[in-house]
């Protein structure tokens, strides 16, 4: 775990709370979190900005501040930026989101709400996304929920990772938007 702590400190500027609370107690779970992160970074065809929006939106809906903060920090590190995340709670009417992004957000919101997707929502998704991308959207929602349902019940709060990422990248003093993390799994 010392090596994992060092890697997290280098990547995020601190040792992530899930590493201390969860993975130090059940190290085998770390491999699951790392596998999910690898898939998100290397095996999806969805654009990285949309992946980040989905992760932060799902985390916010589940009230997982740590995961939302991590998602925002990751977006900042990848150069996606934090500005678009400010309007995430208003995605229905905000002009900063494309039709494709709004369709994806409606889809994951339906799933988070009650596990069902409205017929009109699914028709819109089918018009905007390939079958593979629909599976990826569904998996993203499910994998983010996996992290959220661990961190939130255990009281793992925001680590301030978005602020750290913004300070590292721009010399700014704070980042705005959601909060959250997974890191080397959360």
C-alpha positions in Angstrom: 0.0 0.0 0.0 2.9 2.3 0.5 3.6 2.2 -3.2 0.0 2.9 -4.0 0.0 5.8 -1.5 3.1 7.3 -3.3 1.5 7.0 -6.7 -1.7 8.7 -5.5 0.3 11.4 -3.8 2.1 12.0 -7.1 -1.0 11.9 -9.3 -3.4 13.8 -7.0 -1.3 15.7 -4.6 -2.3 13.6 -1.6 -3.2 10.1 -0.4 -6.9 9.5 -1.3 -9.2 8.8 1.5 -10.6 5.6 -0.1 -7.1 4.2 0.0 -6.9 4.8 3.7 -10.4 3.8 4.6 -11.2 0.9 2.2 -8.3 -0.4 0.3 -5.9 -0.6 3.2 -8.4 -2.9 4.9 -9.4 -4.9 1.9 -6.5 -4.6 -0.6 -8.1 -7.1 -3.1 -10.7 -4.4 -3.9 -8.0 -2.2 -5.2 -7.6 -4.4 -8.3 -11.3 -3.9 -9.1 -11.1 -0.1 -8.9 -7.9 -0.1 -11.0 -9.5 -2.3 -13.6 -12.5 0.0 -13.9 -10.2 3.1 -14.2 -8.1 1.4 -16.9 -11.2 0.6 -18.9 -12.4 4.2 -18.6 -9.1 5.5 -19.7 -8.2 3.0 -22.5 -11.1 0.8 -23.6 -14.1 3.2 -24.2 -14.9 4.8 -27.5 -16.9 7.7 -25.9 -15.1 11.0 -25.8 -13.3 11.8 -22.6 -15.3 14.9 -21.9 -18.5 13.0 -21.9 -17.1 10.2 -19.7 -16.1 12.9 -17.2 -19.5 14.6 -17.3 -21.2 11.2 -16.8 -19.0 10.3 -13.8 -19.5 13.6 -12.1 -23.3 13.7 -12.8 -23.8 10.2 -11.4 -21.7 10.9 -8.4 -23.6 14.1 -7.7 -26.9 12.3 -8.0 -25.7 9.8 -5.5 -24.5 12.6 -3.2 -20.9 11.2 -3.3 -18.8 14.3 -2.9 -15.6 12.4 -3.0 -16.3 10.8 -6.3 -17.6 14.0 -7.9 -14.5 15.8 -6.8 -12.3 13.1 -8.2 -14.2 13.2 -11.5 -13.7 16.9 -11.7 -10.0 16.7 -10.8 -9.5 14.0 -13.5 -11.2 16.3 -16.0 -9.0 19.2 -15.1 -5.9 17.0 -15.3 -7.0 15.8 -18.8 -7.4 19.4 -19.9 -11.2 19.2 -20.0 -11.6 22.0 -17.6 -14.0 22.8 -14.8 -16.2 25.5 -16.3 -18.7 23.1 -17.9 -19.2 21.3 -14.7 -20.7 24.4 -13.0 -23.9 24.0 -15.1 -24.2 20.2 -14.7 -27.2 20.5 -12.4 -28.8 22.7 -15.1 -27.9 20.5 -18.1 -31.5 20.5 -19.4 -31.4 24.2 -20.2 -27.7 25.1 -20.3 -26.3 26.0 -23.7 -22.8 24.7 -22.7 -23.9 21.1 -23.4 -24.3 19.6 -26.8 -27.4 17.7 -27.8 -25.4 14.5 -27.6 -24.3 15.3 -24.0 -27.8 16.3 -22.9 -29.1 13.0 -24.4 -26.4 11.0 -22.4 -27.2 12.9 -19.2 -30.9 12.3 -19.6 -30.2 8.6 -20.1 -28.0 8.2 -17.0 -30.4 10.4 -14.9 -33.2 8.0 -15.8 -31.2 5.0 -14.7 -30.1 6.7 -11.5 -33.7 7.7 -10.7 -35.2 4.3 -10.6 -33.2 1.9 -12.8 -35.7 2.4 -15.8 -35.2 4.4 -18.9 -38.1 6.3 -20.4 -39.1 5.2 -23.9 -38.5 8.7 -25.3 -35.1 8.9 -23.6 -34.1 5.6 -25.1 -35.3 6.6 -28.5 -33.2 9.8 -28.3 -30.1 7.8 -27.1 -30.5 5.4 -30.1 -30.6 8.3 -32.5 -27.4 9.8 -31.0 -25.3 6.8 -30.0 -24.2 3.5 -31.5 -25.1 0.3 -29.8 -21.6 0.0 -28.3 -21.8 3.6 -27.0 -25.1 2.8 -25.3 -23.5 -0.1 -23.6 -20.6 2.1 -22.6 -23.0 4.8 -21.2 -24.8 2.1 -19.2 -21.6 0.6 -17.9 -20.2 4.1 -17.0 -23.3 4.8 -14.9 -23.0 1.3 -13.2 -19.3 1.6 -12.6 -19.6 5.1 -11.1 -22.5 3.8 -8.9 -20.2 1.0 -7.7 -17.7 3.6 -6.4 -20.4 5.9 -5.1 -22.1 3.2 -3.1 -18.9 2.5 -1.2 -17.5 6.0 -0.6 -20.7 7.7 0.4 -22.0 5.2 3.0 -18.6 5.1 4.6 -18.6 8.9 4.9 -15.7 9.5 2.6 -15.9 13.2 1.9 -14.3 15.3 -0.8 -10.5 15.4 -0.7 -10.3 18.8 -2.4 -8.7 17.1 -5.4 -10.3 19.5 -8.0 -8.7 22.5 -6.2 -5.4 20.7 -6.1 -5.6 19.9 -9.8 -6.5 23.5 -10.7 -3.7 24.9 -8.6 -1.2 22.5 -10.2 -2.4 23.3 -13.7 -3.0 27.0 -13.6 -1.5 28.4 -10.4 -5.1 29.3 -9.4 -6.2 29.3 -5.9 -9.4 27.2 -6.2 -11.5 25.2 -8.5 -15.3 25.4 -8.8 -17.7 22.7 -9.5 -18.4 19.3 -8.1 -16.3 17.3 -5.8 -15.4 13.6 -5.7 -12.8 10.8 -6.1 -12.0 7.3 -6.9 -8.3 7.6 -7.8 -6.5 4.3 -7.5 -10.1 3.3 -6.9 -12.7 4.8 -4.6 
